[in-house]
Amino acid sequence: MFRSSIALTTSFLYVVLHLISPLQAADQPNVVIVITDDQGYGDLSCHGNPVLKTPKIDELYAESVRLNDYHVSPTCSPTRAALLTGHWTNRTGVWHTIMGRSMIRENEVTMGQVFKDAGYATGMFGKWHLGDNYPYRPEDRGYTEVLRHGGGGVGQTPDYWDNAYFDGSYWHNGTPEPVKGFCTDVFFDYAKRFIREQKKAKKPFLAYISTNAPHGPMHSPEEFSEPYASLNNVGLQNFFGMIANIDHNVGQLRDFLDQEGLTENTIFIFTTDNGSSSGWRLFNADMRAGKGSMYDGGHRVPFFVHWPKGNLTGGRDVEPITAHVDVLPTLIELCKIAAPQNVKFDGRSIVPLLQDNATDWPDRILVTDSQRVKDPIKWRQSSVMTSKWRLINGKQLYDIKNDPGQESDVASGHPQVVERLTNFYDAWWEELLPTFSNATAIALGHPKDNPTRLTSHDWITTKMTPWNQSQVRKAMNGEENTGFWNVNVVEDGEYEFRLRRWPEEIDLPIDAPLPPGADVPGVKAYRTTPGKQIEPVRASIQIGEMIEKGEFKTTKIVKPGEKEIVFNLKLKAGKTRLTTLFKTDDGTEYGAYFVYVTKQPANKN
């Protein structure tokens, strides 16, 4: 009896230790995810594009398991939020790409954190677009190695000033680092360095390679755009050129994995973030519309997964409908790692589909929508989907199997289908509705991001905000182009606010013009816009209840030649709103496009 108890105890301890310890690196599968930006389902030659050539991705296609009816969100940030959390994008707080609605809520557990907790090294390279400040950056959300640009693309307002696809600087683990070369080449190069380091350390890895290409503005290395010169459209030439360059990098990365002996046990995924922004007008694989649309051309995209050791090979199609919310729960099951505690995924593991052993797979209903507004609107640009049906905006119904171009609305002939999909959407909306008011807020005074760099990209407004550096150079102004930031003052104390027209990188006076920057191949770069001179005479700041009778309580005179206006304020901890303005003699208002906020040491004085 005693010997039996020892045996049971020993067996129990072995099981516990096995469960709480990561597998050896030789057994644990690595994960590489390549996700491109604005490349649609039809922007691949393996999907029939008659002009674009993507031979390396075609090879991956031929060797992979392919999700043939895979859906994302119609725009970039929302897709990333759902992919990385397994939650409906509207649940995560990310339903827009700008205006403070592209920051992933602090309570969301990302793929990076899940894999980090499982003992993986986690790398993120390229486009994050889920927040540029604490606590939203990739380095705050589980990624141990990060090289990223700012905002939603190279040259957008949060990006390092005057970046334009070639050379420039990117944030390497939080610090700007000069680089040489085309952006996509740089991101793949840093990813390969990261992978080599993990192999040397005998540590499993997750490499999330998220290119900004082929998102506009359309810039490509000329060697890749030149084969498409006959298109007689500079934008499309460079759009295809960027995809050709991505194809080249995918091929090089797969060769690298072969050379390093990592291919056999690496889950390699290629996908994209939404429908085509440009190529769909030339070829769209029989689908309707492109990026931003509720029709399939806006959100049905490629998804190829290749893993020799896991028998995910052979060029096989998965036909049932799947979505971005399925990716994280699927990877958790494939890698045999722990799911985050107290998290219920909106997606589900599709491992049975990938392994071709699904029995009684349900007739699922999925939802995607495009909420490019301050606050979500019910039924706005929405698609409620099954493998057979698409209910668009709650009104139009399409039989996608017989009508892939979504040309014939058959709602009147299928009232029961409309009712079923409507009931699902109504319940989905009612569940998410209470979360919409839980607005994200940028932390002020947190030691991991002090000083905090705020940009107009994240102004909250009902109109438009200067989200790229060309718009900042033009000095977008007036009621439609000013807004506020939601901020979270981390602790009581004194805070310094530095209001700037131009970012610190160029160190110019508020009233200085800025000459155009150098161009790059392709369309005009953001930095080629001349920087408009403004001549404000007053600067104002409003935070929280610091307002009396509609006037700012804190105002300072702006003198000619000043580079920044500094306010020092004693603040209480908590969430609040921050607005900063420059005003000219004639009453024209400009938001301070860049504000640097520093929590002062408690013993400063």
N, C-alpha and C positions, 0 to 999 in steps of 0.2 A: 504493500500500500504506500509506504514511504517512498520507495524507488519510483513508483508510478507517479506520485505527486511531484517528485523532482523532474521527471520527464515532461510532465504536463507544464510545469513552471518554465522549464528551459524552452520548450516549444513555444509557449506564450511569449516569452521574452524575444525569441527569434522573430516571431511574427511582428511584434510591436516595433522592434528595431528595424526590420525590413520596411515596414510601412512608413516610419518617420525619417528614414535615411534615403537620400536620392540614389537612384541606380548608378552603377559605375558608368563613367563617361562612354566606355566602349559599348554599353547596352542602351543608354539613354539616347533616343533619337534627337538629332539637332533639327532646328526649324529655320528655314529661310523663307521670308515672305517678300516678294517684289510686288509692289502696288504702284501703278502709274496714275497720272493725273489727267483727266479729260480724254482718255483714250477709250473709244467705244468698242462694242462687240465686233463691228465691221471693220475696225482699223487694224486688221491682221490679214495677212495673205492666206493663212490656214482657214479663215472664215470666208474666203472668197473675194477679198478685195482685189480688183482687177489691175490696180496701179501700184499700191504699196507692197513692198517686199520685206518680209520678216522671217528669213530662213531659220534663224536660231530658235525663235519662239515657236516656229512651225515644228521643229524637231522635238521641242518639249511637248507640244500638243500631241504629236504622234506617239509619244512614250508615256503619256499621263492618263489619269482618270480625269474626265472633264465634266464639270457641272454645266449641263446644257441649258438649264433654265434657272440661272443664278441671278439674284437681284440685290441691288444696293440702294442707296439714296440717290436722288437726281443731282446732288451737288457734293462737294468734297468733304468739308468738316463733318457733316452728318454721317456720311459713310464711315469715316474713320472712327467716330465715337461708337457706332454700333459694332463695327468689326472688332474693336479692341476691348469691348465690355460684354458683348452678347446681349445688350439691351437695346430696345427700340431707341432710336436716336432722340426722339422727343423726350424720353424719360431721362436721358443724360444731361439735358439742358442745352444740347447742341442742335439747333434747328436752322441756323443761318451760318454764314461764313464770315460775317463782320458784326459790328454793333454790339459787342459784348455777348453775342449769342453763339460764339464758337468755342467757348471755354467749357471743358468737361467738368461736371460737378465733382466736388471734393470727395463725396461719398462713393463714387464709382471706383471699382477695382479693375485696373487695366490688365491686359494681357502681359505687359511687362512685369507688373507686380506679381501676377500668378506664377510666371516662370522664374522670376527671381526668388520667390519664396520656395520654389521647388529645387533650388540649387543651381539654376542656370545662370550663365552670364547673359546679359540682355543688352543688345545694341540697337540704337535707332539712328537712321541715317537719311537725311533729306527733309521731307515735308512733314511737320507735325500738325500744325493748324488746329490745335485744341487748347491754345493759350500760351502766351509768351511770358507770363509772370507766375510767381508762386501763388497757389499750389498746383498750377495747371501744366507746367512744363514737363517734358518727358523725363528729365532727371529727377522730378518730384514724384513721378508715377511709376517707378520701378525699373527704369532703364539705367544701367550701370555705365554705358558708353554712349555718348550722344554727339552727333555732328548734324546741325540743322540750320536752315535759314529761318528768318522770322516771318510771322504771318502766314498767309496762304500761298505765297509764291515769292520767288526771288525778285526783289525790287518793290515789294509791297511796303507799306509804311513801317511796320515793326522790323523789317529786315535791316541789316547793316546798310548805312547810307551809300547810295550809288551802286549797289550790287546790280549786275546785269548779265547773269548766266555764265559769263566768262570771268575767271579770276575772282577778285572780291574777297570777302571775309564771311565766315560762318561761325556760329556759336558751337565751340567744342567744349563739352562739359561745362557750359555756362560762360565761357570766356571767348570773345571774338578772336578768331585765328585766320590769318591770311592764307589763301589757297591759290593755286595756279591750275588753270584748265577749265573745261566745260563742266557745268554743275553736275550733270548726271555722272560723268566720268569720275568726278571727285567723290560723290557719295558711294559709288560702287567700290572705289579704291579704298576708302576708309573702312567699308564693310569687310573687305578682304583682309585688311590688316587686323581687324578685330577677330575675324574667324581664325586666322593663323595663330594669333595670341592664345585663343582658347584651346586650339588643338595642342599647342605646346604645353599649356597648363593642364591638359587632359580634363577639360571641363565642358559639359554640354552647353550649347548656346542657342539663343534666339536672335536672329538678325532680321530686323524689320527695315527693309530698304524701300523708302517711300519717295519716289521721284516727284519733283514739281513739273517735270516735262511729261507730256507735251502741252501743259497749260500755257496760255498766252502770258505775256507777249511772245510772239513766235520767233524764237532765235534758235538756230541750229548750227553746229559746225558745218562749214560749207561742203566738206567732203561727203556729208550725209544728205544734205539738201540738194546738191547738184543733180543727182539722178532724176529729180522731180521738177527740173527747170521748165520742162515743156508744159507744165500745168498753167503757166502764165498767171499765177496767183501767189504772190510772195508769202502770204500767210500760210496757205496750204502747203507750199513747197517746204517751208520750215517746220510745219506741224508734222508732215510725213518724215522730214529729216530727223526731227527729235525722236520719233518712234523708231526709225532705222538705227539711230544711235543707241536707244534702249535695247533694241534687238542685239546689237553688237555687244553691249555690256552683259546682257543675259548669257550670251554664248561664252564670253570670257569668264564669267563667274562659274558657269557649269564646268568649263574646262579646268578652272582653278580647283573646284571641289574634287574633280577627278584626280588631278595631280596630287592633292593633299590626302587622297584616300578617304574622302568624307562622303562621297556621293551615295554609297550603299545605304547609309543610315542617316541620311538627311531628308527631312520632309521639305520638299521644294515647292512653293506655291507661287504662281503668277496670276495676278488679277488686276483690275482697275477700279477706279473710285466712282465713276458715273458714266453716262453716255457720252458719245463723242461731241466735242465742242465745235469741230470744224469738218472732219472727214465725212460725217454722215450725209452731207448733201451730195457727195460723190458716190458713196456706197454705204448702205446701212443694213445689209443682210436681211432685206425685206421688212424691216421694222419701221415704225413711224416715229419721227422727230428725234431730237438729240438732247444734249445736256439740259437739265432743268425741267424736262417735260415729265408729265405723269404717264405718258405713253411709254411702251416698252423701250423705245430708243433712248429714253432718258435714264433708264436704270437697269436694264438687262445687260450684263457685262460678262467677259470671259473669266473663268476660274479653272486653272489646271493645277493638279496636285500630283507630284511624282515622289515615290518613296520605295525604292527597290526592296529593302529589307521588310517593309510592310506589305509587299505585293500590290502596291498602288502603281501599276505600270500597264502597258499594253495598248493604250489608245482606246479606252472604253468611255462611253457617254453615260452619265447619270441623268435620267429624264425627269423625275419628279422635281417640283419647285423647291428651291433652297434660297437662302439669303445670308447677308452679312452677319446677322445675329447668330448664325449657326457656327461660325468659324471658331470662336474661342471654346465653346463646349466640345466641339469636335476634336480640337487639338489637345484639350485636357484628357480626353479618352485615349487618343492615339498615343500620347506620351506617357500615359499612366501616372499623371501627377494629380495632386489634390486640387479640387475646386475651391474657390474662396468661400469661407464660412459665411452663412447667413445671406447668400446671394442666390436669388432665383433668376435663372436666365430666361429671357424672352425667346431665344432661339433654342435649338436642341441639337444634340450630337447626330451627325449624319453618317457616322461610321458604318452602320449597316448598309447604307447606299453605296458608300465608297468601296466596301468589301463585297458588294454584289450578293449580299445574303439577307436583304430586307424582306421580311414577311409581314403582311398586313400593315404596310406603311400607310399612315393616315392621309386622308385628303385634306391637307393643311390649308389654312388661310393665313396669308401674310399681308402686311400693309407697308407701303412706302409713300412718302409725300414730300413736297418741296415747300417748306415754310420760310421763305426768304423775307420775313417780316419781323417786327419787334416782338410780337406775341402771336402764338399759333392761332390759326383760324380753322374751324372745323370744315372738313372736306376740301380744304385748299389744295389744289393740284395733287390729288391723292389717287392711288391705285390700290384697290383691295383685290388680292390675287389668289387664285388656286392654280393648279397645273393646267386647268382648262379655261378658266374665266378671268376677266379683268373688269372690275367695276370702277369706272373713272368718275371722280368728283361726285360720287353718289348717284349719278344719273345715267351715264352711258355704260352699256354692257357689251363686251366683245368675247367671242369664242376664239381664243388665241390659237387653238390647234388648227382651226379651219380658216382663220383670218389673221395671220401674223402681222399684217399691216394695219390692223385695227381700222378698217374702213367701213364696216357695216355694224351699226348699233342695233343689237337684238334685244334690248331691255324689255320691250313690250311683249316679246314672245316668251320670256322666261321670268315671270314675276316671282316664282319661288326662289330662283337663284339670286335675284336682286334682294329679296327679303333676307335670305340667309347671310349674304355678304354685308348687307346694311346692318343687320343685328350684331354681327361680329364687330364691325367698325364702331358702332354706337357704344358697345361695351368697352372696347379698346380706348376710345376717346374719354369716356367717363372715368376710367381708371387712371389715365394720364393727366387729366385736366387739373387736379389739385397740385400737381408738381410744377406746373408752368410758372407759378408765382415765386418759386424758390430760385430766385436769380443768383447767378454766380457773382462773386465779388473778388476783386484783386486785393491781395494782402498788402498792407502797408506796415513796414516796421518789422517784418519777419527776418531773422538773421540769415536765412538762406537767400534772401533777395532784397538786400538793403545796401545801396539805394535801389528803389523800384523805378523802372523806366516805363512810363505810360505813353501811349501813342493814340492818335486820333482814330486808328483802325478800330479801337474798342469803345469809342463813344457810343452811348446808347441814345438813339433818336428814332423818330418815326419816319424820317426821310432818307438821307444819304449821309455818308461819312467819308472823309478822305482816306481811303483804304490802300492807295498806292502812292508812291513817291512823286509821280507826275502830278497828281492832284494836290499834294502838299506844295510842290513847286508853283503850281498855279494859284495857290492861296485860296482854295475854296472857302467861301465865307458866307455869312448871313444865317438866318434862322434855320435853313435847311441843312446847314453844314457846321453846326455846333451841337454839342451834346454833353452828356455827363458820363462819368465813370461810376460804376458800383464799386465801392472799396470797402475793405474790412480793416479797420485800425486794430492791429493785433494787441496793443497794450497802451495804457495811458502814457502820455509823455509829450515831449516837444518834438515837433516834426518840421523839417525844412522842405519847402516846396520851391523848386526852381522852374519857372515858366520860360519856355524857349520857342522861338519861331523855327529854328534850325536845330538839328540834333548835335550832341556833343562832338560827334566824329568830325564835323567840319568847322565847328567853333566860330561861327559868324555872328555879327550883330543882328538883332531883331529886325532892324530896318534895312538890312543889306539885301541887294538882289543877288542872284546866283547865275552864273553863265551856264549854258548847256554843257552836259557831260559828253563824253565820247560815245559814239555809236558802236554797235556790234552787228554781226551778220543777221540778216532778217529784217523784220519790221523795225520801226523806230523804238528805241529803248526808252523806258520811263525817264531815265536821267537826261535825255536829250531835250526835255522841256525846259525852257528858260525859267529861272526862279524869280517870281514876281516880287518886286519891292513893296513892302507895306510900311506905313509910318504911324504906328499906334502912339497915342499919348497917355493912355491909361491901361493898367493891367489890373484884373480883378480875380478874386478867388472866392468861391463859395463852397463850404463843406458842411453837410448836415443842416442844422437850423441856423447857421450864421447868415441870417437874412432879416432885414427889417423894412417893411413897407415896399417890398419889391425891389429894393436896391441892395447891391452887394455891401456887406459890412466892411470888407477888407479890400481896399483899393490903393494902388500906388501909381505915381507918375512914371512914365517911361521916357527916359532921356535918350537923345540921339547917340548911337554907337553902343548902347548897352547890349550885352549878349544874352542876358537873362534877368528876370525880375524874381527876387527872392522874398518869400514870405516865411516867417517862423510862427507856428501856431501850436498852442497847447490843446491836445485832443484827448478825448475819452475813448476807450476801447469800444469797438462795436462796428456794425455795418452801417454805411451811410452813402451819400452821394457827393461826388466832387465835380465841380465845374470851374474851368479857368478860361478867361477871355482876355483878348486884347481889343481895345476900342480906339478908333481914329477920331480926329476932330469932327468929321462929318457924321459921326455916329455909327460907322460901319464896324461890325463886330467880326473878329476872327477868333476861333478857338486856338488855344496854345497847343500846337500839334504834338509837342513833346514836353512832358513834365517829369522831372526827376524828384522823387520823394525820399527823404532820408530820416530815419528815426535817430534822434540825437542821443548820445550817451547820457545816462541818468545823472552822472556827476560832471557834465560838461562845464557847468558854472561853479 
